[in-house]
Amino acid sequence: MTLIKSISGIRGTIGGPIGEGLTPFDTVKFAAAYGCWIKNRSKLSNPTVVVGRDARLSGQMISDLVIATLQGLGINVINLGLSTTPTVEIAVPMENAQGGIILTASHNPKQWNALKLLNEKGEFLSAVDGEELLLLAEKEAFDFVEVDALGTLKLDDTYLQKHIQAVLDLDLVDQEIIRRKNFKVVVDAVNSTGGIFVPALLNALGVTNVVELYCEPTGHFPHNPEPLPENLTAIADKIKETGADLGIVVDPDVDRLAFVNEDGTMFGEEYTLVAIADYVLSKTPGNTVSNLSSTISLKEVTENRQGVYNAASVGEVNVVEKMKETNAIIGGEGNGGVIYPAIHYGRDALVGIGLFLTQLATSGLKATELRGEYPNYFISKNKIQLAPNMNVDLILKTVAAQYNNNEVDTQDGVKIYFEDQEWVHLRKSNTEPIIRIYAESKNEAKANELAETIMEQIRSISVAV
């Protein structure tokens, strides 16, 4: 069993002993810590928190525990039920709430769940706020209210349409031009809440020919829910079978977005942000941000549009912080996460879909042709499972020392730069007990070779230490 406590929330596998998995006890403990943090921050005796969840099998159980705990602290709860991460992020400021919780383990398999925590802006907690919350959880000094002061519960199913309307209202989303193209689109929503939200958005955008694949929100994921090429063979086949113009893939909580071309090839999740940013920059010039593990293509596209690109540490909160600092008009992460501040500071697949379909319709190109407009880099994405006795900091420091003749960035793990725009980034994951190793090159074989070289060095060092 696994339980990971971090500044962004608590994530773990369902079951097991207390403290070793996401048990009911651990769920209540962390929800109580968050509730106390919200009350301390807001100075209100009965603040409001928005709660939503994805469709994973443990969702209803975890939701019931979290909502009851918040009510027990005197906190009023607005329950969106089956929802998405960006929908909850939008709902928090719309409701003038003091916080929000999304119950989702994002791309993790079905045995996982998590509490993702938001502040009053509908944004993830800062490092300082997260540390404060972790301390509250450790102390367990929770003060629950008496019966007459229990928080209220309101069910609200209106945010599907509110979120869609917010996308439609964006200046750079054009329903009419999308409608005229008469696109046929296949959607793979991995049997989670994207199966509700994505087809509804497409219909609102004027896409009436939608082929639904794994769109029943049962929580039984038909394949690994991370939107990587090796997990997307079924949608590639369906696109070719139906003669569709495009495939759209989202993860269980709909904050990551990947496209599949009309011939069944991958547009590339790294290029979700690159293409959409290029479209946005062509209409509203400005700056961009992505994390250190994302493709260098965004930097090239930004500079081609006379903008300035900046890299942030991995993690949505870090990207958002850098975007605000540099007045970026679009940013995100190379995992298919698009952050467009014109609507809100959070990764949002629905926003990405609206912008991309407008771009595709306006260009008059097929998806393969649009993809061909951008620099062609390859990222090799790998991971090494952490053993309990691994000294990760020492491993990273040792690797960095071996490349002291290269440019090395240590603001977030270790990123080593090579010639010809090649790089390798290795860092400990915030959400899983692994070291991630990403390598980029103009040649796929070279990217894999770079990654494998670093992984062999990590294995050798881990044995030595």
C-alpha positions as CSV (number, residue, x, y, z in Angstrom):
1,M,0.0,0.0,0.0
2,T,1.1,3.6,-0.6
3,L,0.3,6.9,1.0
4,I,1.9,10.1,-0.2
5,K,1.4,13.3,1.8
6,S,2.5,16.5,0.0
7,I,1.9,20.2,-0.1
8,S,-0.7,19.7,-2.8
9,G,-2.8,17.1,-1.0
10,I,-2.9,13.4,0.0
11,R,-2.7,10.6,-2.5
12,G,-2.7,6.9,-1.9
13,T,-4.0,3.4,-2.7
14,I,-7.3,2.4,-1.2
15,G,-7.1,0.1,1.8
16,G,-4.4,-1.3,4.1
17,P,-3.3,-0.3,7.6
18,I,-3.8,3.3,8.9
19,G,-1.0,5.5,7.6
20,E,0.0,3.1,4.8
21,G,-2.8,3.7,2.4
22,L,-5.7,6.0,1.8
23,T,-7.8,4.5,4.5
24,P,-11.0,6.1,5.8
25,F,-9.1,7.2,8.8
26,D,-6.4,8.9,6.8
27,T,-9.0,10.5,4.5
28,V,-10.9,12.0,7.5
29,K,-7.6,13.2,9.2
30,F,-6.5,15.1,6.1
31,A,-9.9,16.5,5.3
32,A,-10.1,17.7,8.9
33,A,-6.7,19.4,8.6
34,Y,-7.8,21.1,5.4
35,G,-11.0,22.2,7.0
36,C,-9.2,23.7,10.0
37,W,-6.7,25.4,7.6
38,I,-9.7,26.9,5.7
39,K,-11.3,28.2,8.9
40,N,-8.0,29.7,10.2
41,R,-7.3,31.3,6.8
42,S,-10.8,32.7,6.3
43,K,-11.5,33.7,9.9
44,L,-15.1,32.4,9.3
45,S,-16.9,30.0,11.6
46,N,-18.8,28.6,8.7
47,P,-16.8,28.9,5.5
48,T,-17.9,27.2,2.2
49,V,-15.9,24.5,0.4
50,V,-16.8,23.1,-3.1
51,V,-16.3,19.4,-3.5
52,G,-16.3,17.3,-6.7
53,R,-15.0,13.9,-7.8
54,D,-14.0,11.9,-10.8
55,A,-15.7,8.5,-11.5
56,R,-13.2,6.2,-9.9
57,L,-14.6,3.3,-7.9
58,S,-13.7,4.6,-4.5
59,G,-15.0,8.1,-5.3
60,Q,-18.3,7.9,-3.5
61,M,-16.8,6.5,-0.4
62,I,-14.1,9.1,-0.2
63,S,-16.6,11.9,-1.0
64,D,-18.9,10.9,1.8
65,L,-16.0,10.8,4.3
66,V,-14.7,14.2,3.2
67,I,-18.1,16.0,3.1
68,A,-19.1,14.6,6.5
69,T,-15.8,15.7,8.0
70,L,-16.1,19.2,6.7
71,Q,-19.7,19.5,7.9
72,G,-18.5,18.3,11.3
73,L,-16.2,21.3,11.4
74,G,-19.1,23.6,10.7
75,I,-18.1,24.1,7.0
76,N,-20.8,24.5,4.4
77,V,-20.3,22.2,1.4
78,I,-21.4,22.6,-2.2
79,N,-21.2,19.1,-3.7
80,L,-20.8,19.1,-7.5
81,G,-20.9,15.3,-7.6
82,L,-19.3,13.8,-10.7
83,S,-17.2,16.6,-12.0
84,T,-13.7,17.6,-13.2
85,T,-10.7,19.2,-11.7
86,P,-11.0,22.4,-13.7
87,T,-14.8,22.6,-13.1
88,V,-14.2,22.7,-9.4
89,E,-11.5,25.3,-9.9
90,I,-13.9,27.5,-11.7
91,A,-16.7,26.9,-9.2
92,V,-14.8,28.1,-6.2
93,P,-14.6,31.8,-7.1
94,M,-18.0,31.6,-8.8
95,E,-19.5,30.5,-5.5
96,N,-17.4,32.9,-3.5
97,A,-16.2,29.8,-1.6
98,Q,-13.2,29.7,0.7
99,G,-11.8,26.6,-0.9
100,G,-12.3,23.4,-2.9
101,I,-11.4,19.8,-3.0
102,I,-11.3,17.5,-6.0
103,L,-11.3,13.8,-5.2
104,T,-9.2,12.3,-8.0
105,A,-5.9,10.5,-8.4
106,S,-5.6,12.0,-11.9
107,H,-3.8,9.6,-14.2
108,N,-3.1,7.0,-11.6
109,P,-4.8,3.5,-11.9
110,K,-8.1,2.6,-10.3
111,Q,-6.7,1.6,-6.9
112,W,-5.6,5.1,-6.3
113,N,-7.5,8.2,-5.1
114,A,-6.5,11.6,-3.7
115,L,-7.6,14.8,-2.2
116,K,-6.5,17.8,-4.4
117,L,-6.8,21.0,-2.4
118,L,-7.6,24.5,-3.6
119,N,-7.5,27.9,-2.0
120,E,-10.2,30.6,-2.3
121,K,-9.0,31.5,-5.8
122,G,-9.7,27.9,-7.0
123,E,-5.9,27.4,-7.3
124,F,-3.6,24.8,-5.7
125,L,-2.0,25.6,-2.4
126,S,1.4,27.3,-2.3
127,A,4.3,25.5,-0.7
128,V,3.9,27.6,2.5
129,D,0.2,26.9,2.8
130,G,0.8,23.2,2.1
131,E,3.4,23.0,4.8
132,E,1.0,24.7,7.3
133,L,-1.7,22.1,6.4
134,L,0.7,19.2,6.8
135,L,1.6,20.5,10.3
136,L,-2.1,20.7,11.2
137,A,-2.6,17.1,10.1
138,E,0.4,15.9,12.2
139,K,-0.9,17.7,15.3
140,E,-4.4,16.3,14.9
141,A,-5.7,19.2,17.1
142,F,-9.1,19.3,15.4
143,D,-12.1,21.0,17.1
144,F,-15.4,19.7,15.8
145,V,-18.6,21.7,16.3
146,E,-21.7,20.8,18.3
147,V,-24.8,19.6,16.6
148,D,-26.5,23.0,16.1
149,A,-23.4,24.4,14.3
150,L,-23.0,21.6,11.7
151,G,-22.2,22.7,8.2
152,T,-24.9,22.5,5.5
153,L,-24.8,20.5,2.3
154,K,-26.0,21.7,-1.1
155,L,-26.0,19.6,-4.3
156,D,-25.3,21.6,-7.4
157,D,-25.4,20.0,-10.9
158,T,-25.3,23.2,-12.9
159,Y,-21.5,23.5,-13.3
160,L,-21.4,21.3,-16.4
161,Q,-23.2,24.0,-18.3
162,K,-21.5,26.8,-16.5
163,H,-18.0,25.5,-17.4
164,I,-19.0,24.9,-21.0
165,Q,-20.5,28.4,-21.2
166,A,-17.2,29.9,-19.9
167,V,-15.4,28.1,-22.7
168,L,-17.9,29.3,-25.3
169,D,-17.5,32.9,-24.0
170,L,-13.8,33.0,-24.7
171,D,-12.9,35.4,-27.5
172,L,-10.6,32.9,-29.2
173,V,-13.2,30.1,-29.3
174,D,-15.4,30.3,-32.4
175,Q,-18.4,28.0,-32.4
176,E,-19.6,29.0,-35.8
177,I,-16.3,28.2,-37.7
178,I,-16.1,24.9,-35.8
179,R,-19.7,24.1,-36.7
180,R,-19.2,24.8,-40.4
181,K,-16.3,22.3,-40.5
182,N,-18.6,19.4,-39.5
183,F,-15.8,17.6,-37.8
184,K,-16.2,13.9,-36.8
185,V,-14.5,13.4,-33.5
186,V,-13.8,10.2,-31.4
187,V,-13.6,10.7,-27.6
188,D,-11.8,8.4,-25.2
189,A,-12.7,9.4,-21.7
190,V,-11.4,6.3,-19.9
191,N,-14.8,5.7,-18.4
192,S,-14.6,8.7,-16.1
193,T,-16.2,12.1,-16.0
194,G,-14.8,13.3,-19.3
195,G,-17.4,11.0,-20.8
196,I,-20.0,13.4,-19.5
197,F,-18.2,16.7,-20.0
198,V,-16.3,16.3,-23.3
199,P,-19.2,15.2,-25.5
200,A,-21.4,17.9,-24.0
201,L,-18.8,20.5,-24.8
202,L,-18.4,19.2,-28.4
203,N,-22.1,19.4,-29.0
204,A,-22.2,23.0,-27.7
205,L,-19.3,23.8,-30.0
206,G,-21.3,22.5,-33.0
207,V,-19.6,19.1,-33.3
208,T,-22.6,16.8,-33.8
209,N,-20.8,13.7,-35.1
210,V,-19.2,12.4,-31.9
211,V,-18.1,8.8,-31.6
212,E,-17.9,7.9,-27.9
213,L,-15.3,5.4,-26.7
214,Y,-15.1,4.5,-23.0
215,C,-17.5,7.4,-22.1
216,E,-19.5,5.6,-19.4
217,P,-18.5,7.1,-16.0
218,T,-18.2,3.7,-14.3
219,G,-14.7,4.0,-13.0
220,H,-13.7,0.8,-14.6
221,F,-10.7,2.1,-16.6
222,P,-10.4,0.0,-19.8
223,H,-6.7,0.8,-20.1
224,N,-4.0,2.6,-18.2
225,P,-5.6,6.1,-17.7
226,E,-2.4,8.0,-18.5
227,P,-2.9,9.4,-22.1
228,L,0.3,8.0,-23.5
229,P,0.6,6.5,-27.0
230,E,0.9,2.9,-25.7
231,N,-2.4,3.3,-24.0
232,L,-4.3,4.7,-27.0
233,T,-4.4,1.9,-29.5
234,A,-8.2,1.5,-29.3
235,I,-8.9,5.1,-30.2
236,A,-6.4,5.0,-33.0
237,D,-8.2,2.0,-34.5
238,K,-11.6,3.6,-34.0
239,I,-10.5,6.8,-35.8
240,K,-9.3,4.8,-38.9
241,E,-12.5,2.6,-38.7
242,T,-14.9,5.6,-38.7
243,G,-12.9,8.0,-40.9
244,A,-12.9,10.6,-38.1
245,D,-11.1,13.9,-38.3
246,L,-9.6,13.8,-34.8
247,G,-9.4,11.9,-31.6
248,I,-9.6,13.5,-28.2
249,V,-8.3,11.8,-25.1
250,V,-8.6,13.1,-21.5
251,D,-7.5,11.6,-18.2
252,P,-9.9,10.7,-15.4
253,D,-10.2,14.3,-14.0
254,V,-10.1,16.1,-17.4
255,D,-7.1,18.4,-16.8
256,R,-4.8,16.6,-19.3
257,L,-5.5,16.6,-23.0
258,A,-4.1,14.6,-25.9
259,F,-5.1,14.5,-29.6
260,V,-4.9,11.7,-32.1
261,N,-4.6,12.5,-35.8
262,E,-7.0,11.5,-38.6
263,D,-4.7,8.7,-39.6
264,G,-4.5,7.2,-36.1
265,T,-1.0,8.6,-35.3
266,M,-0.4,10.6,-32.2
267,F,-0.4,14.4,-32.3
268,G,1.8,14.1,-29.2
269,E,0.7,15.3,-25.7
270,E,3.8,17.5,-25.6
271,Y,2.4,19.3,-28.7
272,T,-1.1,19.9,-27.2
273,L,0.3,23.0,-25.4
274,V,2.7,23.9,-28.3
275,A,-0.1,24.1,-30.9
276,I,-2.6,25.9,-28.7
277,A,-0.1,28.4,-27.5
278,D,0.9,29.1,-31.1
279,Y,-2.7,29.8,-31.9
280,V,-3.2,32.1,-28.9
281,L,0.1,33.9,-29.5
282,S,-1.0,34.5,-33.1
283,K,-4.0,36.4,-31.9
284,T,-2.7,38.0,-28.6
285,P,1.1,38.2,-28.5
286,G,2.7,37.7,-25.1
287,N,4.8,35.4,-22.9
288,T,4.6,31.7,-22.1
289,V,5.6,29.3,-19.4
290,S,6.0,25.5,-19.1
291,N,7.8,23.2,-16.7
292,L,11.4,22.0,-17.0
293,S,10.2,18.6,-18.3
294,S,8.3,20.0,-21.2
295,T,9.5,20.2,-24.8
296,I,11.7,23.0,-26.0
297,S,9.3,23.5,-28.9
298,L,7.2,25.9,-26.8
299,K,10.3,28.2,-26.4
300,E,10.8,28.1,-30.2
301,V,7.2,28.9,-31.0
302,T,7.0,31.7,-28.4
303,E,10.2,33.4,-29.7
304,N,8.9,33.0,-33.3
305,R,5.9,35.1,-32.1
306,Q,8.2,37.7,-30.5
307,G,7.3,36.5,-27.0
308,V,9.4,35.5,-24.0
309,Y,9.5,31.9,-22.7
310,N,10.3,30.9,-19.1
311,A,10.6,27.5,-17.5
312,A,9.2,26.6,-14.1
313,S,9.7,23.8,-11.7
314,V,7.4,20.8,-12.3
315,G,4.0,21.1,-10.7
316,E,1.0,23.2,-11.6
317,V,1.3,25.6,-8.7
318,N,4.9,26.4,-9.8
319,V,3.9,27.0,-13.4
320,V,1.0,29.2,-12.3
321,E,3.4,31.2,-10.0
322,K,5.8,31.7,-12.9
323,M,3.0,32.7,-15.3
324,K,1.8,35.4,-12.9
325,E,5.4,36.6,-12.3
326,T,6.1,36.9,-16.1
327,N,2.6,38.0,-17.2
328,A,2.3,34.9,-19.4
329,I,-0.9,34.7,-21.5
330,I,-0.7,31.0,-21.8
331,G,1.3,28.2,-20.2
332,G,1.0,24.7,-18.9
333,E,2.8,21.4,-18.9
334,G,4.0,19.0,-21.5
335,N,1.7,16.2,-20.2
336,G,-1.2,17.8,-22.1
337,G,-2.0,20.4,-19.5
338,V,-3.1,23.8,-20.9
339,I,-3.4,26.8,-18.6
340,Y,-5.2,29.8,-20.1
341,P,-5.6,32.7,-17.6
342,A,-8.3,34.3,-19.6
343,I,-10.6,31.7,-18.0
344,H,-8.7,30.6,-14.9
345,Y,-5.3,29.5,-13.6
346,G,-5.6,25.8,-13.9
347,R,-5.0,23.0,-16.4
348,D,-8.2,22.6,-18.3
349,A,-8.9,20.1,-21.1
350,L,-12.2,21.7,-22.0
351,V,-10.5,25.0,-22.7
352,G,-7.9,23.3,-24.7
353,I,-10.5,21.5,-26.8
354,G,-12.3,24.8,-27.6
355,L,-9.1,26.6,-28.6
356,F,-7.6,23.7,-30.6
357,L,-10.8,23.0,-32.6
358,T,-11.0,26.7,-33.5
359,Q,-7.4,26.6,-34.5
360,L,-7.9,23.4,-36.6
361,A,-11.0,24.8,-38.2
362,T,-9.4,28.2,-39.0
363,S,-6.3,26.6,-40.5
364,G,-8.1,24.5,-43.0
365,L,-5.5,21.8,-42.3
366,K,-5.8,18.2,-41.3
367,A,-4.5,17.3,-37.8
368,T,-1.4,15.6,-39.3
369,E,-0.7,18.7,-41.4
370,L,-1.1,21.1,-38.4
371,R,1.3,18.9,-36.4
372,G,3.8,19.2,-39.3
373,E,3.8,23.0,-38.8
374,Y,5.8,22.6,-35.5
375,P,9.4,21.6,-34.7
376,N,9.8,17.9,-34.5
377,Y,11.4,16.8,-31.2
378,F,11.0,13.5,-29.3
379,I,10.8,13.1,-25.6
380,S,11.5,9.8,-24.0
381,K,9.6,9.5,-20.7
382,N,10.8,6.9,-18.2
383,K,10.7,6.2,-14.5
384,I,12.6,4.2,-11.9
385,Q,10.7,2.8,-8.9
386,L,12.1,3.9,-5.6
387,A,13.3,1.4,-3.1
388,P,12.7,2.3,0.6
389,N,16.4,2.7,1.2
390,M,17.2,4.9,-1.8
391,N,18.9,8.2,-1.0
392,V,17.4,10.2,-3.8
393,D,19.1,13.5,-3.0
394,L,22.5,11.9,-3.0
395,I,21.7,10.1,-6.3
396,L,20.7,13.3,-8.0
397,K,23.7,15.1,-6.6
398,T,26.1,12.4,-7.8
399,V,24.6,12.4,-11.3
400,A,24.9,16.2,-11.5
401,A,28.6,16.0,-10.5
402,Q,29.2,13.5,-13.3
403,Y,28.2,16.2,-15.8
404,N,30.0,19.2,-14.4
405,N,31.2,20.2,-17.8
406,N,27.6,20.6,-19.1
407,E,25.1,23.3,-18.3
408,V,23.2,21.8,-15.3
409,D,20.0,23.2,-13.8
410,T,19.2,22.1,-10.2
411,Q,16.2,24.2,-9.3
412,D,14.0,21.1,-9.6
413,G,15.9,17.8,-9.6
414,V,18.7,17.8,-12.1
415,K,18.4,19.0,-15.8
416,I,21.4,18.4,-18.0
417,Y,21.8,20.2,-21.3
418,F,23.6,18.8,-24.2
419,E,24.4,20.0,-27.8
420,D,21.7,20.4,-30.4
421,Q,18.9,21.4,-28.0
422,E,19.1,18.0,-26.3
423,W,18.5,17.6,-22.5
424,V,17.8,15.1,-19.8
425,H,15.7,16.0,-16.7
426,L,15.5,13.7,-13.7
427,R,13.5,14.4,-10.5
428,K,11.7,12.7,-7.8
429,S,7.9,12.6,-8.4
430,N,5.6,14.5,-6.1
431,T,2.8,12.1,-6.5
432,E,4.4,8.6,-6.9
433,P,7.4,6.8,-5.3
434,I,9.5,7.1,-8.4
435,I,12.3,9.0,-10.1
436,R,11.1,10.4,-13.5
437,I,13.7,10.6,-16.3
438,Y,12.8,12.6,-19.4
439,A,15.1,13.1,-22.3
440,E,14.5,15.2,-25.5
441,S,16.3,15.1,-28.9
442,K,15.4,15.7,-32.5
443,N,16.0,12.0,-32.9
444,E,13.8,9.4,-31.1
445,A,16.5,6.9,-30.8
446,K,18.9,9.5,-29.4
447,A,16.3,10.6,-26.8
448,N,15.9,7.0,-25.7
449,E,19.7,6.5,-25.6
450,L,20.2,9.6,-23.5
451,A,17.5,8.5,-21.0
452,E,18.9,4.9,-20.8
453,T,22.4,6.2,-20.2
454,I,21.2,8.3,-17.2
455,M,19.0,5.4,-15.9
456,E,22.0,3.1,-16.0
457,Q,24.0,5.6,-14.0
458,I,21.2,5.9,-11.4
459,R,21.0,2.2,-11.0
460,S,24.8,2.0,-10.5
461,I,24.8,4.8,-8.0
462,S,21.8,3.4,-6.1
463,V,23.6,0.1,-5.6
464,A,26.7,1.9,-4.5
465,V,24.9,4.1,-1.9
